[in-house]
Amino acid sequence: MSRSAAANPRRCHGSKPPGALEVQVAVLWAVQNGYLDVVPLDRIKEYQAKLTEFLTVRRTELLHKIAHEKELTAALTTELKAAAEQFKEGWQ
């Protein structure tokens, strides 16, 4: 295997590596907007994992928009807020 093939993250993880940029953007937006402020420190990783799962399973269109537009427009921010609120209601 060549060095360039070994260094290519797509080789090991399919077309997108874990933690794709649009997911990271959405999770960081939730952090910056206080959605994790009430989460106990020992459950932060769990919250992040469940939020990531929620976004990738139930809000794929939102993630596609983030990836395509490459900036958080007012419309995307509104959608992110709605997704974060929906997730927060169901998370225990």
N, C-alpha and C positions, 0 to 999 in steps of 0.2 A: 504494500500500500504506500502510495506517495505521501509526502508530508502535507501537501495541499489537500489531499483527500482526507487524511486523518484530522486535519484542522477544521474541516468543514462541519459545522454543527448540524447541517441538514442531513448529513450522512447517518448520524445516530438518532436523530429526532424527527425524521420525516420532513415535510415542507416548512414547518416552523418549529424553532426550538421551544422548550417549555418556558413559560413566562414571556410569551410574545409581547411585543412593545405595547400593543393596544390594551392588553390586560393590565400591564404594569401602569399605564396611564390611568386607567379606570380605578385601580386600587389606590394609587397615589392621590388621585383626586378625592377619593373617599377619606383618606387620612387627612389631607389638607383641609377638608371641610368638616372635620369634627366627628365623623361617623364612627371612629374608633376610640373616641375620648371616654366612652362609658364601658369599653371592653377591658376586663381585668388583664393585667400584663401577662399572666400565665396562659391566657387564651388568645393572644394576638395572632399567633401562627395558625391556630384553628380557624379564627375568623377570616384571615386572609385566604386560607385554603378553601373555605366554604364560599366566600365571596367570589373567588376565582371560578369555582365550579358553577355557581349560579350564573355568572356572566357568560361563561363559555357554553352553557347548556340552554339557558333561558333568554339570554340577551345577545345572541350572536349577531343580530343585525346592528345593534349598537356598536359592538366591537368592530364590525366591518366598516361602519361609518367613520369611526375613530382612525382606523388604519388608512382609509381612503382619503379623508379630508386632511389628516396630519396636523390638525390644530383643533382646539376646543372652542368651537363657535358657541354662540348663545343657545342655539338649538340643541347642540350636543350636550351642553352643560345642563339644560333642562331635562334631557333624557337620562343623563347620569344621575341627576338628583332623584328622578322618579325610580330608577333602578335601585339606587342606594336605599331609598325609603322602603321600597318593596322588600328588599333583602332584610333590612333591619327589623321589619315587622315579623318575619318568619324565623329569624335567627334566635337560638336559645343559647 
